[in-house]
């Protein structure tokens, strides 16, 4: 499970949260298994697969909530962007077409086209005006 975790996050804070919570999965597993053992009056000998899956669900819950909290308390969403994302955002005009954006990022080799198209989906940064036409949100 841990080796199959996502490594390419949109924002650095997401990576930090994920790494921290991956370590917590083991602790969650122990806690859940101890609770089951006590409730069922059994001796604790192993961590079951069922318990591990529950711990992973708990990790996912905490990850989603931590990301939400970070985005709420973060003063400026712009500050949470990577340097590459900030650079791309700054170079784009206020209103642009997808093709124009691709031309800008390709000319300076700033970002891969697929990453750029995913970047455009961020509704906190861009507003889709029409098909293929975007407007930057003001900070």
N, CA, C and O atoms as a GROMACS GRO file, in nm:
protein
  556
    1UNK      N    1   0.083  -0.119   0.000
    1UNK     CA    2   0.000   0.000   0.000
    1UNK      C    3   0.087   0.126   0.000
    1UNK      O    4   0.065   0.218  -0.079
    2UNK      N    5   0.185   0.129   0.087
    2UNK     CA    6   0.268   0.249   0.100
    2UNK      C    7   0.348   0.275  -0.027
    2UNK      O    8   0.366   0.390  -0.066
    3UNK      N    9   0.397   0.170  -0.092
    3UNK     CA   10   0.475   0.187  -0.214
    3UNK      C   11   0.390   0.231  -0.332
    3UNK      O   12   0.444   0.281  -0.431
    4UNK      N   13   0.260   0.214  -0.324
    4UNK     CA   14   0.173   0.254  -0.435
    4UNK      C   15   0.109   0.391  -0.413
    4UNK      O   16   0.019   0.430  -0.487
    5UNK      N   17   0.154   0.464  -0.312
    5UNK     CA   18   0.099   0.596  -0.284
    5UNK      C   19   0.141   0.697  -0.389
    5UNK      O   20   0.249   0.687  -0.447
    6UNK      N   21   0.055   0.793  -0.411
    6UNK     CA   22   0.079   0.901  -0.506
    6UNK      C   23   0.201   0.981  -0.461
    6UNK      O   24   0.215   1.014  -0.344
    7UNK      N   25   0.290   1.012  -0.556
    7UNK     CA   26   0.410   1.090  -0.524
    7UNK      C   27   0.408   1.230  -0.584
    7UNK      O   28   0.480   1.318  -0.537
    8UNK      N   29   0.328   1.251  -0.686
    8UNK     CA   30   0.324   1.381  -0.752
    8UNK      C   31   0.199   1.458  -0.711
    8UNK      O   32   0.092   1.441  -0.769
    9UNK      N   33   0.214   1.541  -0.611
    9UNK     CA   34   0.103   1.619  -0.559
    9UNK      C   35   0.099   1.755  -0.626
    9UNK      O   36   0.200   1.805  -0.674
   10UNK      N   37  -0.020   1.814  -0.630
   10UNK     CA   38  -0.036   1.946  -0.689
   10UNK      C   39   0.031   2.054  -0.602
   10UNK      O   40   0.079   2.154  -0.654
   11UNK      N   41   0.032   2.031  -0.471
   11UNK     CA   42   0.087   2.130  -0.379
   11UNK      C   43   0.179   2.062  -0.278
   11UNK      O   44   0.156   1.947  -0.240
   12UNK      N   45   0.281   2.133  -0.236
   12UNK     CA   46   0.380   2.079  -0.144
   12UNK      C   47   0.319   2.041  -0.009
   12UNK      O   48   0.359   1.941   0.050
   13UNK      N   49   0.224   2.119   0.039
   13UNK     CA   50   0.164   2.088   0.169
   13UNK      C   51   0.090   1.954   0.165
   13UNK      O   52   0.084   1.885   0.267
   14UNK      N   53   0.034   1.916   0.050
   14UNK     CA   54  -0.034   1.787   0.038
   14UNK      C   55   0.066   1.672   0.054
   14UNK      O   56   0.035   1.572   0.118
   15UNK      N   57   0.184   1.687  -0.003
   15UNK     CA   58   0.286   1.584   0.008
   15UNK      C   59   0.326   1.568   0.154
   15UNK      O   60   0.339   1.455   0.203
   16UNK      N   61   0.346   1.679   0.223
   16UNK     CA   62   0.386   1.674   0.364
   16UNK      C   63   0.282   1.605   0.451
   16UNK      O   64   0.315   1.524   0.538
   17UNK      N   65   0.156   1.637   0.427
   17UNK     CA   66   0.048   1.575   0.504
   17UNK      C   67   0.044   1.425   0.476
   17UNK      O   68   0.029   1.345   0.568
   18UNK      N   69   0.056   1.388   0.349
   18UNK     CA   70   0.049   1.248   0.310
   18UNK      C   71   0.161   1.165   0.373
   18UNK      O   72   0.137   1.057   0.426
   19UNK      N   73   0.284   1.218   0.368
   19UNK     CA   74   0.398   1.146   0.425
   19UNK      C   75   0.379   1.124   0.575
   19UNK      O   76   0.404   1.015   0.626
   20UNK      N   77   0.334   1.227   0.643
   20UNK     CA   78   0.312   1.217   0.788
   20UNK      C   79   0.205   1.112   0.820
   20UNK      O   80   0.224   1.029   0.909
   21UNK      N   81   0.095   1.116   0.747
   21UNK     CA   82  -0.014   1.024   0.775
   21UNK      C   83   0.016   0.880   0.734
   21UNK      O   84  -0.042   0.787   0.789
   22UNK      N   85   0.106   0.861   0.638
   22UNK     CA   86   0.147   0.725   0.603
   22UNK      C   87   0.212   0.657   0.723
   22UNK      O   88   0.193   0.538   0.747
   23UNK      N   89   0.289   0.734   0.798
   23UNK     CA   90   0.352   0.681   0.918
   23UNK      C   91   0.248   0.650   1.026
   23UNK      O   92   0.265   0.558   1.106
   24UNK      N   93   0.141   0.727   1.028
   24UNK     CA   94   0.037   0.708   1.128
   24UNK      C   95  -0.046   0.583   1.104
   24UNK      O   96  -0.109   0.533   1.197
   25UNK      N   97  -0.049   0.531   0.982
   25UNK     CA   98  -0.129   0.412   0.952
   25UNK      C   99  -0.090   0.297   1.044
   25UNK      O  100  -0.177   0.224   1.092
   26UNK      N  101   0.038   0.281   1.070
   26UNK     CA  102   0.082   0.174   1.160
   26UNK      C  103   0.028   0.196   1.302
   26UNK      O  104  -0.016   0.103   1.368
   27UNK      N  105   0.033   0.318   1.347
   27UNK     CA  106  -0.017   0.350   1.481
   27UNK      C  107  -0.169   0.331   1.488
   27UNK      O  108  -0.221   0.277   1.585
   28UNK      N  109  -0.238   0.377   1.385
   28UNK     CA  110  -0.383   0.358   1.380
   28UNK      C  111  -0.417   0.209   1.386
   28UNK      O  112  -0.510   0.169   1.455
   29UNK      N  113  -0.341   0.128   1.313
   29UNK     CA  114  -0.365  -0.017   1.310
   29UNK      C  115  -0.355  -0.078   1.450
   29UNK      O  116  -0.439  -0.158   1.491
   30UNK      N  117  -0.251  -0.038   1.520
   30UNK     CA  118  -0.231  -0.091   1.656
   30UNK      C  119  -0.347  -0.049   1.747
   30UNK      O  120  -0.401  -0.130   1.821
   31UNK      N  121  -0.383   0.078   1.740
   31UNK     CA  122  -0.492   0.127   1.824
   31UNK      C  123  -0.624   0.056   1.794
   31UNK      O  124  -0.695   0.015   1.886
   32UNK      N  125  -0.656   0.041   1.668
   32UNK     CA  126  -0.781  -0.027   1.631
   32UNK      C  127  -0.779  -0.172   1.676
   32UNK      O  128  -0.879  -0.222   1.729
   33UNK      N  129  -0.667  -0.240   1.655
   33UNK     CA  130  -0.657  -0.381   1.694
   33UNK      C  131  -0.667  -0.396   1.845
   33UNK      O  132  -0.730  -0.490   1.894
   34UNK      N  133  -0.606  -0.306   1.920
   34UNK     CA  134  -0.616  -0.311   2.067
   34UNK      C  135  -0.761  -0.291   2.110
   34UNK      O  136  -0.809  -0.360   2.200
   35UNK      N  137  -0.830  -0.197   2.048
   35UNK     CA  138  -0.970  -0.174   2.082
   35UNK      C  139  -1.055  -0.298   2.054
   35UNK      O  140  -1.138  -0.337   2.136
   36UNK      N  141  -1.034  -0.360   1.938
   36UNK     CA  142  -1.106  -0.484   1.907
   36UNK      C  143  -1.076  -0.593   2.008
   36UNK      O  144  -1.166  -0.664   2.053
   37UNK      N  145  -0.950  -0.607   2.045
   37UNK     CA  146  -0.910  -0.712   2.140
   37UNK      C  147  -0.976  -0.692   2.275
   37UNK      O  148  -1.025  -0.787   2.336
   38UNK      N  149  -0.976  -0.568   2.322
   38UNK     CA  150  -1.037  -0.538   2.452
   38UNK      C  151  -1.188  -0.562   2.448
   38UNK      O  152  -1.244  -0.622   2.540
   39UNK      N  153  -1.252  -0.514   2.343
   39UNK     CA  154  -1.399  -0.529   2.332
   39UNK      C  155  -1.440  -0.676   2.322
   39UNK      O  156  -1.547  -0.713   2.371
   40UNK      N  157  -1.358  -0.757   2.259
   40UNK     CA  158  -1.392  -0.899   2.240
   40UNK      C  159  -1.324  -0.989   2.342
   40UNK      O  160  -1.335  -1.112   2.334
   41UNK      N  161  -1.254  -0.927   2.440
   41UNK     CA  162  -1.188  -1.002   2.546
   41UNK      C  163  -1.093  -1.109   2.488
   41UNK      O  164  -1.092  -1.224   2.533
   42UNK      N  165  -1.014  -1.067   2.389
   42UNK     CA  166  -0.919  -1.157   2.323
   42UNK      C  167  -0.777  -1.110   2.349
   42UNK      O  168  -0.753  -0.994   2.384
   43UNK      N  169  -0.683  -1.200   2.331
   43UNK     CA  170  -0.542  -1.166   2.346
   43UNK      C  171  -0.492  -1.112   2.211
   43UNK      O  172  -0.518  -1.170   2.106
   44UNK      N  173  -0.421  -1.002   2.216
   44UNK     CA  174  -0.368  -0.939   2.096
   44UNK      C  175  -0.242  -1.012   2.052
   44UNK      O  176  -0.144  -1.018   2.127
   45UNK      N  177  -0.244  -1.067   1.933
   45UNK     CA  178  -0.126  -1.138   1.881
   45UNK      C  179  -0.078  -1.082   1.748
   45UNK      O  180   0.042  -1.076   1.722
   46UNK      N  181  -0.172  -1.041   1.663
   46UNK     CA  182  -0.136  -0.989   1.531
   46UNK      C  183  -0.227  -0.873   1.492
   46UNK      O  184  -0.329  -0.848   1.556
   47UNK      N  185  -0.187  -0.805   1.388
   47UNK     CA  186  -0.271  -0.700   1.329
   47UNK      C  187  -0.337  -0.763   1.207
   47UNK      O  188  -0.267  -0.811   1.117
   48UNK      N  189  -0.468  -0.763   1.203
   48UNK     CA  190  -0.538  -0.827   1.091
   48UNK      C  191  -0.541  -0.736   0.968
   48UNK      O  192  -0.523  -0.614   0.979
   49UNK      N  193  -0.564  -0.796   0.854
   49UNK     CA  194  -0.577  -0.721   0.729
   49UNK      C  195  -0.696  -0.627   0.736
   49UNK      O  196  -0.692  -0.514   0.685
   50UNK      N  197  -0.804  -0.673   0.799
   50UNK     CA  198  -0.923  -0.591   0.815
   50UNK      C  199  -0.890  -0.464   0.893
   50UNK      O  200  -0.935  -0.355   0.857
   51UNK      N  201  -0.812  -0.478   0.999
   51UNK     CA  202  -0.772  -0.363   1.080
   51UNK      C  203  -0.684  -0.268   1.000
   51UNK      O  204  -0.700  -0.146   1.009
   52UNK      N  205  -0.594  -0.322   0.922
   52UNK     CA  206  -0.506  -0.239   0.840
   52UNK      C  207  -0.587  -0.159   0.738
   52UNK      O  208  -0.560  -0.041   0.714
   53UNK      N  209  -0.687  -0.222   0.678
   53UNK     CA  210  -0.773  -0.152   0.583
   53UNK      C  211  -0.851  -0.039   0.651
   53UNK      O  212  -0.870   0.068   0.593
   54UNK      N  213  -0.896  -0.064   0.772
   54UNK     CA  214  -0.965   0.041   0.848
   54UNK      C  215  -0.870   0.157   0.881
   54UNK      O  216  -0.910   0.273   0.876
   55UNK      N  217  -0.746   0.124   0.913
   55UNK     CA  218  -0.646   0.227   0.943
   55UNK      C  219  -0.619   0.313   0.819
   55UNK      O  220  -0.600   0.435   0.830
   56UNK      N  221  -0.616   0.251   0.703
   56UNK     CA  222  -0.594   0.325   0.578
   56UNK      C  223  -0.712   0.417   0.550
   56UNK      O  224  -0.694   0.529   0.504
   57UNK      N  225  -0.834   0.369   0.577
   57UNK     CA  226  -0.952   0.454   0.562
   57UNK      C  227  -0.946   0.574   0.656
   57UNK      O  228  -0.981   0.686   0.619
   58UNK      N  229  -0.900   0.549   0.777
   58UNK     CA  230  -0.885   0.656   0.875
   58UNK      C  231  -0.781   0.758   0.827
   58UNK      O  232  -0.801   0.878   0.842
   59UNK      N  233  -0.672   0.709   0.771
   59UNK     CA  234  -0.568   0.796   0.714
   59UNK      C  235  -0.628   0.883   0.603
   59UNK      O  236  -0.601   1.003   0.597
   60UNK      N  237  -0.707   0.823   0.514
   60UNK     CA  238  -0.768   0.897   0.404
   60UNK      C  239  -0.860   1.007   0.456
   60UNK      O  240  -0.863   1.118   0.404
   61UNK      N  241  -0.936   0.974   0.561
   61UNK     CA  242  -1.025   1.072   0.622
   61UNK      C  243  -0.945   1.191   0.677
   61UNK      O  244  -0.980   1.306   0.651
   62UNK      N  245  -0.840   1.162   0.751
   62UNK     CA  246  -0.758   1.270   0.808
   62UNK      C  247  -0.687   1.351   0.699
   62UNK      O  248  -0.671   1.472   0.713
   63UNK      N  249  -0.645   1.284   0.591
   63UNK     CA  250  -0.579   1.355   0.481
   63UNK      C  251  -0.674   1.457   0.418
   63UNK      O  252  -0.639   1.574   0.401
   64UNK      N  253  -0.795   1.412   0.383
   64UNK     CA  254  -0.892   1.501   0.320
   64UNK      C  255  -0.926   1.620   0.410
   64UNK      O  256  -0.937   1.733   0.363
   65UNK      N  257  -0.944   1.594   0.538
   65UNK     CA  258  -0.976   1.703   0.630
   65UNK      C  259  -0.859   1.797   0.653
   65UNK      O  260  -0.878   1.918   0.665
   66UNK      N  261  -0.738   1.744   0.659
   66UNK     CA  262  -0.621   1.829   0.676
   66UNK      C  263  -0.603   1.921   0.556
   66UNK      O  264  -0.569   2.038   0.572
   67UNK      N  265  -0.626   1.870   0.436
   67UNK     CA  266  -0.616   1.953   0.316
   67UNK      C  267  -0.722   2.063   0.319
   67UNK      O  268  -0.692   2.178   0.288
   68UNK      N  269  -0.844   2.027   0.357
   68UNK     CA  270  -0.951   2.128   0.366
   68UNK      C  271  -0.918   2.237   0.467
   68UNK      O  272  -0.935   2.356   0.440
   69UNK      N  273  -0.870   2.196   0.582
   69UNK     CA  274  -0.834   2.292   0.686
   69UNK      C  275  -0.722   2.383   0.638
   69UNK      O  276  -0.727   2.504   0.658
   70UNK      N  277  -0.621   2.325   0.576
   70UNK     CA  278  -0.508   2.404   0.527
   70UNK      C  279  -0.557   2.509   0.428
   70UNK      O  280  -0.515   2.625   0.433
   71UNK      N  281  -0.645   2.470   0.338
   71UNK     CA  282  -0.694   2.565   0.237
   71UNK      C  283  -0.781   2.673   0.299
   71UNK      O  284  -0.785   2.786   0.248
   72UNK      N  285  -0.850   2.642   0.408
   72UNK     CA  286  -0.933   2.742   0.475
   72UNK      C  287  -0.847   2.843   0.550
   72UNK      O  288  -0.871   2.964   0.541
   73UNK      N  289  -0.747   2.795   0.623
   73UNK     CA  290  -0.668   2.886   0.706
   73UNK      C  291  -0.552   2.951   0.630
   73UNK      O  292  -0.496   3.050   0.676
   74UNK      N  293  -0.517   2.896   0.516
   74UNK     CA  294  -0.409   2.954   0.437
   74UNK      C  295  -0.454   3.092   0.389
   74UNK      O  296  -0.556   3.105   0.322
   75UNK      N  297  -0.377   3.195   0.423
   75UNK     CA  298  -0.416   3.332   0.389
   75UNK      C  299  -0.430   3.354   0.240
   75UNK      O  300  -0.529   3.413   0.195
   76UNK      N  301  -0.334   3.307   0.164
   76UNK     CA  302  -0.345   3.320   0.020
   76UNK      C  303  -0.319   3.186  -0.044
   76UNK      O  304  -0.217   3.121  -0.021
   77UNK      N  305  -0.411   3.148  -0.124
   77UNK     CA  306  -0.401   3.020  -0.195
   77UNK      C  307  -0.279   3.022  -0.286
   77UNK      O  308  -0.213   2.920  -0.306
   78UNK      N  309  -0.250   3.137  -0.341
   78UNK     CA  310  -0.136   3.154  -0.431
   78UNK      C  311  -0.006   3.110  -0.364
   78UNK      O  312   0.079   3.049  -0.428
   79UNK      N  313   0.010   3.141  -0.237
   79UNK     CA  314   0.132   3.106  -0.164
   79UNK      C  315   0.152   2.955  -0.152
   79UNK      O  316   0.264   2.909  -0.132
   80UNK      N  317   0.045   2.878  -0.163
   80UNK     CA  318   0.056   2.734  -0.150
   80UNK      C  319   0.098   2.666  -0.281
   80UNK      O  320   0.122   2.545  -0.284
   81UNK      N  321   0.105   2.743  -0.388
   81UNK     CA  322   0.146   2.686  -0.517
   81UNK      C  323   0.296   2.659  -0.519
   81UNK      O  324   0.373   2.721  -0.446
   82UNK      N  325   0.335   2.564  -0.603
   82UNK     CA  326   0.479   2.540  -0.622
   82UNK      C  327   0.536   2.657  -0.701
   82UNK      O  328   0.461   2.735  -0.760
   83UNK      N  329   0.667   2.669  -0.703
   83UNK     CA  330   0.731   2.778  -0.778
   83UNK      C  331   0.697   2.769  -0.927
   83UNK      O  332   0.678   2.871  -0.993
   84UNK      N  333   0.691   2.649  -0.978
   84UNK     CA  334   0.656   2.630  -1.120
   84UNK      C  335   0.515   2.680  -1.147
   84UNK      O  336   0.491   2.751  -1.244
   85UNK      N  337   0.421   2.643  -1.059
   85UNK     CA  338   0.282   2.686  -1.077
   85UNK      C  339   0.270   2.838  -1.067
   85UNK      O  340   0.197   2.900  -1.144
   86UNK      N  341   0.341   2.898  -0.972
   86UNK     CA  342   0.339   3.044  -0.960
   86UNK      C  343   0.393   3.109  -1.087
   86UNK      O  344   0.336   3.207  -1.136
   87UNK      N  345   0.502   3.055  -1.138
   87UNK     CA  346   0.565   3.109  -1.259
   87UNK      C  347   0.468   3.102  -1.377
   87UNK      O  348   0.454   3.199  -1.451
   88UNK      N  349   0.402   2.987  -1.395
   88UNK     CA  350   0.306   2.971  -1.504
   88UNK      C  351   0.190   3.067  -1.485
   88UNK      O  352   0.150   3.135  -1.579
   89UNK      N  353   0.136   3.073  -1.365
   89UNK     CA  354   0.022   3.160  -1.336
   89UNK      C  355   0.057   3.306  -1.368
   89UNK      O  356  -0.023   3.377  -1.428
   90UNK      N  357   0.176   3.348  -1.326
   90UNK     CA  358   0.218   3.487  -1.347
   90UNK      C  359   0.237   3.520  -1.495
   90UNK      O  360   0.212   3.634  -1.536
   91UNK      N  361   0.280   3.425  -1.574
   91UNK     CA  362   0.306   3.449  -1.716
   91UNK      C  363   0.180   3.449  -1.802
   91UNK      O  364   0.181   3.503  -1.914
   92UNK      N  365   0.073   3.391  -1.752
   92UNK     CA  366  -0.052   3.388  -1.829
   92UNK      C  367  -0.120   3.524  -1.825
   92UNK      O  368  -0.118   3.592  -1.722
   93UNK      N  369  -0.180   3.566  -1.938
   93UNK     CA  370  -0.256   3.692  -1.936
   93UNK      C  371  -0.384   3.675  -1.853
   93UNK      O  372  -0.421   3.563  -1.817
   94UNK      N  373  -0.450   3.786  -1.822
   94UNK     CA  374  -0.571   3.781  -1.739
   94UNK      C  375  -0.676   3.690  -1.800
   94UNK      O  376  -0.741   3.613  -1.729
   95UNK      N  377  -0.694   3.697  -1.932
   95UNK     CA  378  -0.787   3.609  -2.001
   95UNK      C  379  -0.711   3.544  -2.116
   95UNK      O  380  -0.637   3.611  -2.188
   96UNK      N  381  -0.730   3.415  -2.134
   96UNK     CA  382  -0.653   3.343  -2.236
   96UNK      C  383  -0.727   3.219  -2.281
   96UNK      O  384  -0.818   3.169  -2.215
   97UNK      N  385  -0.684   3.170  -2.397
   97UNK     CA  386  -0.736   3.044  -2.450
   97UNK      C  387  -0.639   2.934  -2.411
   97UNK      O  388  -0.521   2.960  -2.387
   98UNK      N  389  -0.688   2.812  -2.404
   98UNK     CA  390  -0.603   2.698  -2.367
   98UNK      C  391  -0.481   2.691  -2.458
   98UNK      O  392  -0.369   2.670  -2.410
   99UNK      N  393  -0.501   2.709  -2.587
   99UNK     CA  394  -0.391   2.704  -2.683
   99UNK      C  395  -0.285   2.809  -2.656
   99UNK      O  396  -0.166   2.782  -2.670
  100UNK      N  397  -0.328   2.929  -2.618
  100UNK     CA  398  -0.233   3.036  -2.585
  100UNK      C  399  -0.151   2.998  -2.462
  100UNK      O  400  -0.030   3.021  -2.457
  101UNK      N  401  -0.218   2.940  -2.364
  101UNK     CA  402  -0.147   2.896  -2.243
  101UNK      C  403  -0.046   2.788  -2.274
  101UNK      O  404   0.066   2.790  -2.223
  102UNK      N  405  -0.085   2.693  -2.359
  102UNK     CA  406   0.007   2.585  -2.398
  102UNK      C  407   0.127   2.642  -2.472
  102UNK      O  408   0.240   2.596  -2.454
  103UNK      N  409   0.103   2.742  -2.555
  103UNK     CA  410   0.212   2.806  -2.628
  103UNK      C  411   0.310   2.872  -2.532
  103UNK      O  412   0.432   2.863  -2.550
  104UNK      N  413   0.259   2.939  -2.430
  104UNK     CA  414   0.344   3.006  -2.330
  104UNK      C  415   0.427   2.905  -2.252
  104UNK      O  416   0.548   2.923  -2.236
  105UNK      N  417   0.364   2.798  -2.205
  105UNK     CA  418   0.440   2.701  -2.124
  105UNK      C  419   0.537   2.620  -2.209
  105UNK      O  420   0.642   2.578  -2.161
  106UNK      N  421   0.501   2.597  -2.336
  106UNK     CA  422   0.589   2.520  -2.424
  106UNK      C  423   0.711   2.601  -2.467
  106UNK      O  424   0.821   2.548  -2.477
  107UNK      N  425   0.690   2.730  -2.491
  107UNK     CA  426   0.800   2.816  -2.536
  107UNK      C  427   0.913   2.820  -2.434
  107UNK      O  428   1.031   2.819  -2.470
  108UNK      N  429   0.876   2.825  -2.308
  108UNK     CA  430   0.977   2.834  -2.201
  108UNK      C  431   0.996   2.702  -2.128
  108UNK      O  432   1.069   2.696  -2.029
  109UNK      N  433   0.931   2.596  -2.175
  109UNK     CA  434   0.939   2.463  -2.114
  109UNK      C  435   0.913   2.470  -1.963
  109UNK      O  436   0.991   2.420  -1.882
  110UNK      N  437   0.802   2.533  -1.928
  110UNK     CA  438   0.767   2.555  -1.788
  110UNK      C  439   0.697   2.436  -1.724
  110UNK      O  440   0.720   2.405  -1.607
  111UNK      N  441   0.611   2.368  -1.802
  111UNK     CA  442   0.526   2.264  -1.747
  111UNK      C  443   0.482   2.173  -1.861
  111UNK      O  444   0.472   2.217  -1.976
  112UNK      N  445   0.455   2.048  -1.831
  112UNK     CA  446   0.404   1.957  -1.933
  112UNK      C  447   0.260   1.995  -1.966
  112UNK      O  448   0.188   2.049  -1.882
  113UNK      N  449   0.219   1.967  -2.086
  113UNK     CA  450   0.084   2.005  -2.133
  113UNK      C  451  -0.024   1.940  -2.047
  113UNK      O  452  -0.122   2.005  -2.012
  114UNK      N  453  -0.008   1.814  -2.014
  114UNK     CA  454  -0.107   1.744  -1.931
  114UNK      C  455  -0.119   1.810  -1.793
  114UNK      O  456  -0.229   1.829  -1.741
  115UNK      N  457  -0.004   1.844  -1.735
  115UNK     CA  458  -0.004   1.912  -1.605
  115UNK      C  459  -0.073   2.048  -1.615
  115UNK      O  460  -0.146   2.089  -1.525
  116UNK      N  461  -0.047   2.117  -1.726
  116UNK     CA  462  -0.108   2.248  -1.747
  116UNK      C  463  -0.261   2.236  -1.754
  116UNK      O  464  -0.333   2.316  -1.693
  117UNK      N  465  -0.309   2.136  -1.828
  117UNK     CA  466  -0.454   2.118  -1.840
  117UNK      C  467  -0.516   2.083  -1.704
  117UNK      O  468  -0.627   2.126  -1.674
  118UNK      N  469  -0.446   2.006  -1.624
  118UNK     CA  470  -0.494   1.977  -1.487
  118UNK      C  471  -0.491   2.103  -1.402
  118UNK      O  472  -0.580   2.127  -1.321
  119UNK      N  473  -0.388   2.184  -1.420
  119UNK     CA  474  -0.372   2.310  -1.348
  119UNK      C  475  -0.491   2.402  -1.377
  119UNK      O  476  -0.540   2.472  -1.287
  120UNK      N  477  -0.538   2.403  -1.501
  120UNK     CA  478  -0.651   2.488  -1.540
  120UNK      C  479  -0.781   2.449  -1.471
  120UNK      O  480  -0.874   2.529  -1.464
  121UNK      N  481  -0.790   2.328  -1.420
  121UNK     CA  482  -0.911   2.281  -1.352
  121UNK      C  483  -0.926   2.339  -1.212
  121UNK      O  484  -1.031   2.325  -1.149
  122UNK      N  485  -0.821   2.404  -1.163
  122UNK     CA  486  -0.824   2.460  -1.028
  122UNK      C  487  -0.914   2.584  -1.029
  122UNK      O  488  -0.875   2.691  -1.077
  123UNK      N  489  -1.033   2.569  -0.975
  123UNK     CA  490  -1.132   2.677  -0.977
  123UNK      C  491  -1.097   2.794  -0.886
  123UNK      O  492  -1.157   2.901  -0.896
  124UNK      N  493  -1.001   2.774  -0.799
  124UNK     CA  494  -0.957   2.886  -0.714
  124UNK      C  495  -0.864   2.979  -0.791
  124UNK      O  496  -0.847   3.095  -0.755
  125UNK      N  497  -0.804   2.926  -0.896
  125UNK     CA  498  -0.709   3.004  -0.976
  125UNK      C  499  -0.769   3.053  -1.108
  125UNK      O  500  -0.739   3.163  -1.154
  126UNK      N  501  -0.855   2.970  -1.168
  126UNK     CA  502  -0.906   3.001  -1.301
  126UNK      C  503  -1.058   2.986  -1.307
  126UNK      O  504  -1.116   2.897  -1.245
  127UNK      N  505  -1.118   3.075  -1.382
  127UNK     CA  506  -1.262   3.067  -1.408
  127UNK      C  507  -1.279   3.035  -1.555
  127UNK      O  508  -1.226   3.104  -1.642
  128UNK      N  509  -1.355   2.929  -1.584
  128UNK     CA  510  -1.379   2.891  -1.723
  128UNK      C  511  -1.491   2.979  -1.776
  128UNK      O  512  -1.606   2.971  -1.731
  129UNK      N  513  -1.459   3.063  -1.872
  129UNK     CA  514  -1.555   3.157  -1.930
  129UNK      C  515  -1.640   3.087  -2.038
  129UNK      O  516  -1.762   3.101  -2.041
  130UNK      N  517  -1.573   3.013  -2.124
  130UNK     CA  518  -1.636   2.937  -2.231
  130UNK      C  519  -1.544   2.820  -2.262
  130UNK      O  520  -1.438   2.806  -2.201
  131UNK      N  521  -1.584   2.738  -2.356
  131UNK     CA  522  -1.501   2.623  -2.392
  131UNK      C  523  -1.363   2.672  -2.438
  131UNK      O  524  -1.350   2.742  -2.538
  132UNK      N  525  -1.260   2.633  -2.362
  132UNK     CA  526  -1.123   2.667  -2.397
  132UNK      C  527  -1.081   2.808  -2.364
  132UNK      O  528  -0.972   2.850  -2.401
  133UNK      N  529  -1.164   2.884  -2.294
  133UNK     CA  530  -1.132   3.022  -2.258
  133UNK      C  531  -1.138   3.035  -2.106
  133UNK      O  532  -1.238   3.001  -2.043
  134UNK      N  533  -1.028   3.086  -2.049
  134UNK     CA  534  -1.017   3.098  -1.904
  134UNK      C  535  -0.981   3.239  -1.863
  134UNK      O  536  -0.928   3.318  -1.941
  135UNK      N  537  -1.013   3.268  -1.738
  135UNK     CA  538  -0.978   3.396  -1.678
  135UNK      C  539  -0.913   3.369  -1.543
  135UNK      O  540  -0.962   3.288  -1.464
  136UNK      N  541  -0.804   3.438  -1.517
  136UNK     CA  542  -0.737   3.421  -1.388
  136UNK      C  543  -0.820   3.487  -1.279
  136UNK      O  544  -0.878   3.594  -1.298
  137UNK      N  545  -0.826   3.422  -1.164
  137UNK     CA  546  -0.893   3.479  -1.049
  137UNK      C  547  -0.798   3.577  -0.981
  137UNK      O  548  -0.677   3.555  -0.979
  138UNK      N  549  -0.851   3.682  -0.928
  138UNK     CA  550  -0.770   3.788  -0.866
  138UNK      C  551  -0.746   3.754  -0.720
  138UNK      O  552  -0.837   3.710  -0.650
  139UNK      N  553  -0.623   3.776  -0.675
  139UNK     CA  554  -0.588   3.753  -0.534
  139UNK      C  555  -0.578   3.885  -0.462
  139UNK      O  556  -0.549   3.887  -0.342
   0.00000   0.00000   0.00000
